[in-house]
């Protein structure tokens, strides 16, 4: 195999390895590890997220509820059309 191709593949794999696979709790959302707040208030938060973005969504819910000095309690999620899930937490 051509050395140039090997180097290109190695660099590409290294560059994309941070966004492939499940996110860590402290990761930032990206195109694969998605998490987006749909609605929030003092009583709860609803977040749309990918399966690999679930840890990010849980962190976002914890951070939101902490701003009102409450704990985030997961109430469940639902799959809609497409790959993402919509989950809801209550601030209790």
N, CA, C and O atoms as a printed pandas DataFrame, in Angstrom:
     atom_number atom_name residue_name chain_id  residue_number  x_coord  y_coord  z_coord
0              1         N          UNK        A               1    0.851   -1.184    0.000
1              2        CA          UNK        A               1    0.000    0.000    0.000
2              3         C          UNK        A               1    0.888    1.236    0.000
3              4         O          UNK        A               1    1.940    1.265    0.639
4              5         N          UNK        A               2    0.464    2.212   -0.698
5              6        CA          UNK        A               2    1.190    3.459   -0.820
6              7         C          UNK        A               2    1.311    4.138    0.552
7              8         O          UNK        A               2    0.331    4.219    1.292
8              9         N          UNK        A               3    2.497    4.618    0.886
9             10        CA          UNK        A               3    2.737    5.273    2.172
10            11         C          UNK        A               3    1.827    6.478    2.371
11            12         O          UNK        A               3    1.363    6.733    3.482
12            13         N          UNK        A               4    1.577    7.203    1.316
13            14        CA          UNK        A               4    0.719    8.388    1.408
14            15         C          UNK        A               4   -0.710    8.001    1.822
15            16         O          UNK        A               4   -1.333    8.696    2.624
16            17         N          UNK        A               5   -1.217    6.908    1.282
17            18        CA          UNK        A               5   -2.553    6.421    1.625
18            19         C          UNK        A               5   -2.597    5.977    3.083
19            20         O          UNK        A               5   -3.560    6.266    3.792
20            21         N          UNK        A               6   -1.565    5.279    3.527
21            22        CA          UNK        A               6   -1.498    4.825    4.915
22            23         C          UNK        A               6   -1.503    6.018    5.872
23            24         O          UNK        A               6   -2.217    6.001    6.875
24            25         N          UNK        A               7   -0.726    7.039    5.575
25            26        CA          UNK        A               7   -0.672    8.231    6.424
26            27         C          UNK        A               7   -2.026    8.922    6.437
27            28         O          UNK        A               7   -2.495    9.335    7.497
28            29         N          UNK        A               8   -2.664    9.055    5.275
29            30        CA          UNK        A               8   -3.969    9.697    5.190
30            31         C          UNK        A               8   -5.011    8.941    5.994
31            32         O          UNK        A               8   -5.802    9.558    6.708
32            33         N          UNK        A               9   -5.029    7.634    5.896
33            34        CA          UNK        A               9   -5.976    6.828    6.659
34            35         C          UNK        A               9   -5.730    6.943    8.162
35            36         O          UNK        A               9   -6.682    7.028    8.938
36            37         N          UNK        A              10   -4.498    6.946    8.570
37            38        CA          UNK        A              10   -4.162    7.073    9.985
38            39         C          UNK        A              10   -4.601    8.420   10.537
39            40         O          UNK        A              10   -5.183    8.489   11.619
40            41         N          UNK        A              11   -4.327    9.482    9.807
41            42        CA          UNK        A              11   -4.720   10.824   10.242
42            43         C          UNK        A              11   -6.242   10.935   10.292
43            44         O          UNK        A              11   -6.783   11.498   11.243
44            45         N          UNK        A              12   -6.935   10.412    9.293
45            46        CA          UNK        A              12   -8.398   10.467    9.256
46            47         C          UNK        A              12   -9.000    9.706   10.432
47            48         O          UNK        A              12   -9.921   10.197   11.084
48            49         N          UNK        A              13   -8.487    8.518   10.702
49            50        CA          UNK        A              13   -9.007    7.717   11.813
50            51         C          UNK        A              13   -8.797    8.426   13.145
51            52         O          UNK        A              13   -9.668    8.392   14.014
52            53         N          UNK        A              14   -7.669    9.054   13.304
53            54        CA          UNK        A              14   -7.376    9.778   14.534
54            55         C          UNK        A              14   -8.289   10.995   14.684
55            56         O          UNK        A              14   -8.780   11.270   15.779
56            57         N          UNK        A              15   -8.516   11.712   13.608
57            58        CA          UNK        A              15   -9.338   12.922   13.653
58            59         C          UNK        A              15  -10.790   12.606   13.975
59            60         O          UNK        A              15  -11.441   13.356   14.702
60            61         N          UNK        A              16  -11.305   11.499   13.441
61            62        CA          UNK        A              16  -12.709   11.170   13.644
62            63         C          UNK        A              16  -12.968   10.284   14.853
63            64         O          UNK        A              16  -14.127   10.057   15.199
64            65         N          UNK        A              17  -11.950    9.788   15.492
65            66        CA          UNK        A              17  -12.161    8.871   16.616
66            67         C          UNK        A              17  -12.844    9.545   17.796
67            68         O          UNK        A              17  -13.464    8.864   18.613
68            69         N          UNK        A              18  -12.747   10.860   17.904
69            70        CA          UNK        A              18  -13.399   11.568   19.007
70            71         C          UNK        A              18  -14.897   11.665   18.867
71            72         O          UNK        A              18  -15.578   11.973   19.845
72            73         N          UNK        A              19  -15.444   11.413   17.681
73            74        CA          UNK        A              19  -16.888   11.543   17.512
74            75         C          UNK        A              19  -17.533   10.238   17.071
75            76         O          UNK        A              19  -18.683   10.240   16.630
76            77         N          UNK        A              20  -16.822    9.136   17.181
77            78        CA          UNK        A              20  -17.396    7.842   16.856
78            79         C          UNK        A              20  -17.480    7.031   18.135
79            80         O          UNK        A              20  -16.505    6.933   18.880
80            81         N          UNK        A              21  -18.624    6.461   18.385
81            82        CA          UNK        A              21  -18.867    5.704   19.600
82            83         C          UNK        A              21  -19.588    6.565   20.615
83            84         O          UNK        A              21  -19.776    7.763   20.401
84            85         N          UNK        A              22  -19.990    5.964   21.713
85            86        CA          UNK        A              22  -20.722    6.703   22.739
86            87         C          UNK        A              22  -19.908    7.877   23.287
87            88         O          UNK        A              22  -18.693    7.783   23.464
88            89         N          UNK        A              23  -20.597    8.965   23.547
89            90        CA          UNK        A              23  -19.951   10.151   24.104
90            91         C          UNK        A              23  -19.658    9.939   25.582
91            92         O          UNK        A              23  -20.305    9.130   26.247
92            93         N          UNK        A              24  -18.683   10.671   26.081
93            94        CA          UNK        A              24  -18.494   10.704   27.523
94            95         C          UNK        A              24  -19.423   11.785   28.073
95            96         O          UNK        A              24  -19.938   12.610   27.319
96            97         N          UNK        A              25  -19.626   11.776   29.344
97            98        CA          UNK        A              25  -20.538   12.740   29.972
98            99         C          UNK        A              25  -20.099   14.177   29.721
99           100         O          UNK        A              25  -20.943   15.066   29.611
100          101         N          UNK        A              26  -18.809   14.418   29.629
101          102        CA          UNK        A              26  -18.291   15.775   29.471
102          103         C          UNK        A              26  -18.065   16.184   28.018
103          104         O          UNK        A              26  -17.535   17.265   27.762
104          105         N          UNK        A              27  -18.456   15.342   27.063
105          106        CA          UNK        A              27  -18.283   15.663   25.645
106          107         C          UNK        A              27  -19.225   16.783   25.225
107          108         O          UNK        A              27  -20.221   17.065   25.890
108          109         N          UNK        A              28  -18.889   17.406   24.118
109          110        CA          UNK        A              28  -19.765   18.401   23.503
110          111         C          UNK        A              28  -20.539   17.721   22.375
111          112         O          UNK        A              28  -20.005   16.828   21.717
112          113         N          UNK        A              29  -21.785   18.126   22.141
113          114        CA          UNK        A              29  -22.546   17.526   21.043
114          115         C          UNK        A              29  -21.854   17.744   19.700
115          116         O          UNK        A              29  -21.185   18.756   19.491
116          117         N          UNK        A              30  -22.025   16.784   18.794
117          118        CA          UNK        A              30  -21.503   16.899   17.437
118          119         C          UNK        A              30  -22.470   16.196   16.492
119          120         O          UNK        A              30  -23.575   15.842   16.901
120          121         N          UNK        A              31  -22.088   15.991   15.264
121          122        CA          UNK        A              31  -22.996   15.425   14.264
122          123         C          UNK        A              31  -23.419   13.991   14.568
123          124         O          UNK        A              31  -24.483   13.560   14.122
124          125         N          UNK        A              32  -22.624   13.259   15.303
125          126        CA          UNK        A              32  -22.937   11.863   15.613
126          127         C          UNK        A              32  -23.444   11.722   17.048
127          128         O          UNK        A              32  -24.413   11.004   17.297
128          129         N          UNK        A              33  -22.810   12.387   17.965
129          130        CA          UNK        A              33  -23.205   12.353   19.372
130          131         C          UNK        A              33  -24.066   13.586   19.636
131          132         O          UNK        A              33  -23.609   14.578   20.204
132          133         N          UNK        A              34  -25.336   13.494   19.206
133          134        CA          UNK        A              34  -26.221   14.656   19.218
134          135         C          UNK        A              34  -26.976   14.792   20.530
135          136         O          UNK        A              34  -27.331   13.798   21.163
136          137         N          UNK        A              35  -27.218   16.052   20.935
137          138        CA          UNK        A              35  -28.081   16.374   22.069
138          139         C          UNK        A              35  -28.511   17.830   21.910
139          140         O          UNK        A              35  -27.674   18.728   21.815
140          141         N          UNK        A              36  -29.828   18.052   21.883
141          142        CA          UNK        A              36  -30.366   19.388   21.658
142          143         C          UNK        A              36  -31.550   19.616   22.588
143          144         O          UNK        A              36  -32.479   18.808   22.631
144          145         N          UNK        A              37  -31.514   20.718   23.330
145          146        CA          UNK        A              37  -32.613   21.050   24.240
146          147         C          UNK        A              37  -33.801   21.521   23.410
147          148         O          UNK        A              37  -33.686   22.441   22.600
148          149         N          UNK        A              38  -34.943   20.872   23.625
149          150        CA          UNK        A              38  -36.169   21.257   22.928
150          151         C          UNK        A              38  -37.019   22.196   23.768
151          152         O          UNK        A              38  -37.653   23.108   23.237
152          153         N          UNK        A              39  -37.032   21.975   25.087
153          154        CA          UNK        A              39  -37.855   22.783   25.981
154          155         C          UNK        A              39  -37.271   22.695   27.388
155          156         O          UNK        A              39  -36.772   21.649   27.803
156          157         N          UNK        A              40  -37.342   23.820   28.119
157          158        CA          UNK        A              40  -36.885   23.808   29.507
158          159         C          UNK        A              40  -37.609   24.882   30.295
159          160         O          UNK        A              40  -37.942   25.944   29.770
160          161         N          UNK        A              41  -37.847   24.589   31.565
161          162        CA          UNK        A              41  -38.400   25.565   32.499
162          163         C          UNK        A              41  -37.977   25.147   33.904
163          164         O          UNK        A              41  -37.170   24.229   34.054
164          165         N          UNK        A              42  -38.501   25.793   34.919
165          166        CA          UNK        A              42  -38.090   25.491   36.291
166          167         C          UNK        A              42  -38.512   24.096   36.749
167          168         O          UNK        A              42  -38.005   23.602   37.756
168          169         N          UNK        A              43  -39.420   23.461   36.034
169          170        CA          UNK        A              43  -39.952   22.170   36.460
170          171         C          UNK        A              43  -39.371   20.984   35.706
171          172         O          UNK        A              43  -39.534   19.842   36.133
172          173         N          UNK        A              44  -38.692   21.240   34.583
173          174        CA          UNK        A              44  -38.141   20.125   33.826
174          175         C          UNK        A              44  -37.477   20.548   32.539
175          176         O          UNK        A              44  -37.358   21.734   32.231
176          177         N          UNK        A              45  -37.044   19.540   31.789
177          178        CA          UNK        A              45  -36.329   19.777   30.531
178          179         C          UNK        A              45  -36.595   18.602   29.595
179          180         O          UNK        A              45  -36.693   17.455   30.031
180          181         N          UNK        A              46  -36.711   18.902   28.307
181          182        CA          UNK        A              46  -36.886   17.884   27.270
182          183         C          UNK        A              46  -35.747   18.042   26.266
183          184         O          UNK        A              46  -35.490   19.134   25.759
184          185         N          UNK        A              47  -35.071   16.922   25.991
185          186        CA          UNK        A              47  -33.897   16.936   25.125
186          187         C          UNK        A              47  -34.043   15.861   24.055
187          188         O          UNK        A              47  -34.408   14.723   24.348
188          189         N          UNK        A              48  -33.756   16.236   22.817
189          190        CA          UNK        A              48  -33.695   15.266   21.724
190          191         C          UNK        A              48  -32.230   14.858   21.576
191          192         O          UNK        A              48  -31.347   15.713   21.505
192          193         N          UNK        A              49  -31.977   13.553   21.529
193          194        CA          UNK        A              49  -30.588   13.089   21.487
194          195         C          UNK        A              49  -30.464   11.788   20.729
195          196         O          UNK        A              49  -31.421   11.022   20.618
196          197         N          UNK        A              50  -29.265   11.547   20.205
197          198        CA          UNK        A              50  -28.948   10.262   19.579
198          199         C          UNK        A              50  -28.589    9.270   20.681
199          200         O          UNK        A              50  -28.364    9.652   21.830
200          201         N          UNK        A              51  -28.540    8.018   20.319
201          202        CA          UNK        A              51  -28.155    6.988   21.300
202          203         C          UNK        A              51  -26.761    7.279   21.850
203          204         O          UNK        A              51  -26.524    7.142   23.050
204          205         N          UNK        A              52  -25.840    7.681   20.976
205          206        CA          UNK        A              52  -24.477    7.969   21.422
206          207         C          UNK        A              52  -24.365    9.307   22.125
207          208         O          UNK        A              52  -23.338    9.586   22.744
208          209         N          UNK        A              53  -25.386   10.140   22.049
209          210        CA          UNK        A              53  -25.386   11.428   22.741
210          211         C          UNK        A              53  -26.104   11.387   24.085
211          212         O          UNK        A              53  -26.247   12.413   24.749
212          213         N          UNK        A              54  -26.554   10.199   24.484
213          214        CA          UNK        A              54  -27.315   10.071   25.728
214          215         C          UNK        A              54  -26.554   10.592   26.956
215          216         O          UNK        A              54  -27.152   11.303   27.762
216          217         N          UNK        A              55  -25.266   10.273   27.136
217          218        CA          UNK        A              55  -24.558   10.819   28.297
218          219         C          UNK        A              55  -24.527   12.357   28.301
219          220         O          UNK        A              55  -24.584   12.976   29.363
220          221         N          UNK        A              56  -24.437   12.958   27.130
221          222        CA          UNK        A              56  -24.443   14.423   27.039
222          223         C          UNK        A              56  -25.801   14.953   27.475
223          224         O          UNK        A              56  -25.878   15.945   28.200
224          225         N          UNK        A              57  -26.874   14.298   27.036
225          226        CA          UNK        A              57  -28.228   14.721   27.410
226          227         C          UNK        A              57  -28.424   14.642   28.923
227          228         O          UNK        A              57  -29.006   15.549   29.516
228          229         N          UNK        A              58  -27.946   13.572   29.553
229          230        CA          UNK        A              58  -28.082   13.446   31.005
230          231         C          UNK        A              58  -27.311   14.569   31.715
231          232         O          UNK        A              58  -27.790   15.127   32.703
232          233         N          UNK        A              59  -26.124   14.894   31.209
233          234        CA          UNK        A              59  -25.363   15.993   31.796
234          235         C          UNK        A              59  -26.106   17.313   31.646
235          236         O          UNK        A              59  -26.182   18.096   32.593
236          237         N          UNK        A              60  -26.660   17.566   30.451
237          238        CA          UNK        A              60  -27.393   18.807   30.211
238          239         C          UNK        A              60  -28.593   18.920   31.160
239          240         O          UNK        A              60  -28.874   20.001   31.678
240          241         N          UNK        A              61  -29.293   17.819   31.384
241          242        CA          UNK        A              61  -30.436   17.825   32.300
242          243         C          UNK        A              61  -29.974   18.111   33.731
243          244         O          UNK        A              61  -30.593   18.913   34.430
244          245         N          UNK        A              62  -28.903   17.466   34.166
245          246        CA          UNK        A              62  -28.362   17.723   35.508
246          247         C          UNK        A              62  -27.969   19.185   35.678
247          248         O          UNK        A              62  -28.272   19.800   36.700
248          249         N          UNK        A              63  -27.293   19.740   34.672
249          250        CA          UNK        A              63  -26.861   21.140   34.751
250          251         C          UNK        A              63  -28.055   22.089   34.801
251          252         O          UNK        A              63  -28.049   23.059   35.560
252          253         N          UNK        A              64  -29.082   21.810   33.992
253          254        CA          UNK        A              64  -30.258   22.676   33.983
254          255         C          UNK        A              64  -30.955   22.658   35.339
255          256         O          UNK        A              64  -31.254   23.713   35.900
256          257         N          UNK        A              65  -31.213   21.474   35.863
257          258        CA          UNK        A              65  -31.929   21.376   37.138
258          259         C          UNK        A              65  -31.098   21.941   38.298
259          260         O          UNK        A              65  -31.657   22.441   39.274
260          261         N          UNK        A              66  -29.797   21.864   38.196
261          262        CA          UNK        A              66  -28.936   22.443   39.235
262          263         C          UNK        A              66  -29.087   23.960   39.297
263          264         O          UNK        A              66  -28.892   24.556   40.356
264          265         N          UNK        A              67  -29.432   24.592   38.170
265          266        CA          UNK        A              67  -29.608   26.053   38.176
266          267         C          UNK        A              67  -30.812   26.476   39.003
267          268         O          UNK        A              67  -30.883   27.623   39.446
268          269         N          UNK        A              68  -31.764   25.565   39.220
269          270        CA          UNK        A              68  -32.923   25.865   40.075
270          271         C          UNK        A              68  -32.828   25.086   41.391
271          272         O          UNK        A              68  -33.817   24.909   42.102
272          273         N          UNK        A              69  -31.605   24.627   41.691
273          274        CA          UNK        A              69  -31.286   23.928   42.939
274          275         C          UNK        A              69  -32.155   22.690   43.172
275          276         O          UNK        A              69  -32.665   22.452   44.267
276          277         N          UNK        A              70  -32.300   21.915   42.096
277          278        CA          UNK        A              70  -33.054   20.662   42.157
278          279         C          UNK        A              70  -32.263   19.571   41.450
279          280         O          UNK        A              70  -31.268   19.839   40.778
280          281         N          UNK        A              71  -32.725   18.340   41.616
281          282        CA          UNK        A              71  -32.080   17.196   40.959
282          283         C          UNK        A              71  -32.890   16.779   39.741
283          284         O          UNK        A              71  -34.120   16.817   39.769
284          285         N          UNK        A              72  -32.210   16.382   38.674
285          286        CA          UNK        A              72  -32.874   15.906   37.460
286          287         C          UNK        A              72  -33.297   14.453   37.660
287          288         O          UNK        A              72  -32.482   13.602   38.018
288          289         N          UNK        A              73  -34.578   14.181   37.425
289          290        CA          UNK        A              73  -35.115   12.821   37.538
290          291         C          UNK        A              73  -35.624   12.411   36.160
291          292         O          UNK        A              73  -36.527   13.040   35.609
292          293         N          UNK        A              74  -35.040   11.362   35.615
293          294        CA          UNK        A              74  -35.390   10.891   34.276
294          295         C          UNK        A              74  -36.807   10.335   34.280
295          296         O          UNK        A              74  -37.139    9.480   35.101
296          297         N          UNK        A              75  -37.639   10.816   33.367
297          298        CA          UNK        A              75  -39.034   10.385   33.286
298          299         C          UNK        A              75  -39.278    9.437   32.122
299          300         O          UNK        A              75  -40.344    8.828   32.036
300          301         N          UNK        A              76  -38.320    9.304   31.238
301          302        CA          UNK        A              76  -38.466    8.382   30.118
302          303         C          UNK        A              76  -38.221    9.063   28.792
303          304         O          UNK        A              76  -38.012   10.273   28.712
304          305         N          UNK        A              77  -38.253    8.252   27.759
305          306        CA          UNK        A              77  -38.011    8.765   26.422
306          307         C          UNK        A              77  -38.845    8.023   25.404
307          308         O          UNK        A              77  -39.399    6.958   25.678
308          309         N          UNK        A              78  -38.921    8.603   24.234
309          310        CA          UNK        A              78  -39.697    7.997   23.164
310          311         C          UNK        A              78  -38.921    8.133   21.854
311          312         O          UNK        A              78  -38.321    9.172   21.576
312          313         N          UNK        A              79  -38.945    7.062   21.057
313          314        CA          UNK        A              79  -38.326    7.098   19.731
314          315         C          UNK        A              79  -39.346    7.667   18.759
315          316         O          UNK        A              79  -40.524    7.313   18.800
316          317         N          UNK        A              80  -38.891    8.540   17.898
317          318        CA          UNK        A              80  -39.759    9.094   16.875
318          319         C          UNK        A              80  -39.226    8.640   15.523
319          320         O          UNK        A              80  -38.320    7.810   15.452
320          321         N          UNK        A              81  -39.781    9.179   14.472
321          322        CA          UNK        A              81  -39.239    8.865   13.158
322          323         C          UNK        A              81  -37.796    9.346   13.097
323          324         O          UNK        A              81  -37.490   10.467   13.504
324          325         N          UNK        A              82  -36.931    8.513   12.598
325          326        CA          UNK        A              82  -35.521    8.876   12.545
326          327         C          UNK        A              82  -34.754    8.228   13.672
327          328         O          UNK        A              82  -35.316    7.459   14.453
328          329         N          UNK        A              83  -33.464    8.536   13.763
329          330        CA          UNK        A              83  -32.601    7.831   14.711
330          331         C          UNK        A              83  -32.591    8.404   16.126
331          332         O          UNK        A              83  -32.037    7.779   17.031
332          333         N          UNK        A              84  -33.186    9.569   16.340
333          334        CA          UNK        A              84  -33.055   10.222   17.642
334          335         C          UNK        A              84  -34.215    9.912   18.590
335          336         O          UNK        A              84  -35.303    9.518   18.172
336          337         N          UNK        A              85  -33.945   10.101   19.860
337          338        CA          UNK        A              85  -34.903    9.863   20.926
338          339         C          UNK        A              85  -35.201   11.195   21.605
339          340         O          UNK        A              85  -34.325   12.057   21.680
340          341         N          UNK        A              86  -36.419   11.373   22.098
341          342        CA          UNK        A              86  -36.772   12.545   22.873
342          343         C          UNK        A              86  -36.989   12.100   24.310
343          344         O          UNK        A              86  -37.850   11.264   24.584
344          345         N          UNK        A              87  -36.201   12.662   25.235
345          346        CA          UNK        A              87  -36.263   12.285   26.645
346          347         C          UNK        A              87  -36.655   13.478   27.491
347          348         O          UNK        A              87  -36.371   14.627   27.155
348          349         N          UNK        A              88  -37.325   13.172   28.612
349          350        CA          UNK        A              88  -37.798   14.208   29.519
350          351         C          UNK        A              88  -37.291   13.943   30.932
351          352         O          UNK        A              88  -37.259   12.800   31.387
352          353         N          UNK        A              89  -36.898   15.007   31.617
353          354        CA          UNK        A              89  -36.497   14.952   33.020
354          355         C          UNK        A              89  -37.341   15.959   33.797
355          356         O          UNK        A              89  -37.698   17.010   33.265
356          357         N          UNK        A              90  -37.657   15.646   35.037
357          358        CA          UNK        A              90  -38.294   16.597   35.929
358          359         C          UNK        A              90  -37.245   17.094   36.900
359          360         O          UNK        A              90  -36.350   16.353   37.306
360          361         N          UNK        A              91  -37.365   18.355   37.266
361          362        CA          UNK        A              91  -36.479   18.933   38.282
362          363         C          UNK        A              91  -37.194   18.819   39.628
363          364         O          UNK        A              91  -38.162   19.534   39.887
364          365         N          UNK        A              92  -36.713   17.924   40.473
365          366        CA          UNK        A              92  -37.360   17.675   41.779
366          367         C          UNK        A              92  -36.404   17.917   42.924
367          368         O          UNK        A              92  -36.779   17.756   44.086
